[in-house]
């Protein structure tokens, strides 16, 4: 996952309630558009990545804490379903819902949604937590993140 920058992180929303996803606002920038004038396909991945790192930050898990523990998040598979085009200046919210199972992997379901509620894209990522020394997935990613978190609600572990 790549780290996000900017003031957007200060405007993160973490709704209350068991089913409410973590979300972060982003404004589509002109240089992110393609020759048709809509958001380039690869930028959706960057938005998703930014939201995932923001969720970890909101949970109190900076990248440095994971590195100190010898672990790091990895995306193993990502699927994007494009629903509506986005243009420069559009304001969107990118949500993250962590779906935990009993295995080494978990799923992060994400929606890129315009401020009027219209979904522009749906992203699903199969992820894991990598032991950086053994170069293998940890057996229980939920526990690995919960132990580092000061507030695990953003990760669906609250």
NORWOLIN-V488387 format. One record per pair of residues at least 6 apart in sequence whose C-alpha atoms are under 8 Angstrom apart, sorted by the first residue. I is the first residue (numbers start at 1). GAP is how many residues later the second one is. If there is no record, write none. Layout:
I:GAP
I:GAP
//
This chain:
1:48
1:49
1:51
1:52
1:72
1:73
1:74
2:44
2:47
2:48
2:51
3:46
3:47
3:50
4:45
4:46
4:47
4:49
4:50
8:16
8:17
8:18
9:15
9:45
11:13
11:14
12:10
12:11
12:12
12:13
12:42
13:9
13:10
13:11
14:6
14:7
14:8
14:9
14:139
14:140
15:6
15:7
18:138
20:77
21:74
21:75
21:76
21:133
22:33
22:73
22:74
22:75
22:132
22:133
23:28
23:32
23:70
23:71
23:72
23:73
24:27
24:30
24:69
24:70
24:71
25:66
25:67
25:68
25:69
26:21
26:65
26:66
26:67
26:68
27:61
27:62
27:63
27:64
27:65
28:11
28:58
28:59
28:60
28:61
28:62
28:63
28:64
29:59
29:60
30:57
30:58
30:59
32:7
32:8
32:11
32:56
33:6
33:7
33:54
33:55
34:6
37:50
37:51
38:47
38:48
38:49
38:50
39:46
39:47
39:48
39:49
44:77
47:47
48:46
48:62
48:75
51:43
51:44
51:45
52:44
55:41
55:99
55:100
56:6
56:98
56:99
58:93
58:96
59:90
59:91
59:92
59:93
59:94
59:95
59:96
60:88
60:89
60:90
60:91
60:92
61:84
61:87
61:88
61:89
63:9
65:83
66:6
66:82
70:61
70:62
70:63
71:58
71:59
71:60
71:61
72:57
72:58
72:59
72:60
73:54
73:55
73:56
73:57
74:53
74:54
74:55
74:56
75:50
75:51
75:52
75:53
76:49
76:50
76:51
76:52
77:48
77:49
77:50
78:45
78:46
78:47
78:48
79:44
79:45
79:46
80:41
80:42
80:43
80:44
81:40
81:41
81:42
82:38
82:39
82:40
83:36
83:37
83:38
83:39
84:35
84:36
84:37
85:35
86:34
90:24
91:23
91:24
92:20
92:21
92:22
92:23
93:18
93:19
93:20
93:21
93:22
94:16
94:17
94:18
94:19
95:14
95:15
95:16
95:17
96:12
96:13
96:14
96:15
97:11
97:12
97:13
97:58
97:59
98:8
98:9
98:10
98:11
98:57
98:58
99:7
99:8
99:9
99:10
99:57
100:6
100:7
100:42
102:38
103:36
103:37
104:24
104:25
104:33
104:34
104:35
104:36
104:37
105:21
105:22
105:23
105:24
105:36
106:20
106:21
106:22
106:35
107:17
107:18
107:19
107:20
108:16
108:17
108:18
108:19
109:13
109:14
109:15
109:16
110:12
110:13
110:14
111:8
111:9
111:10
111:11
111:12
112:7
112:8
112:9
112:10
112:11
113:6
113:7
113:8
114:6
128:9
128:10
128:13
129:8
129:9
129:12
129:15
130:6
130:7
130:8
131:6
131:7
138:6
142:15
146:6
146:11
151:7
152:6
//
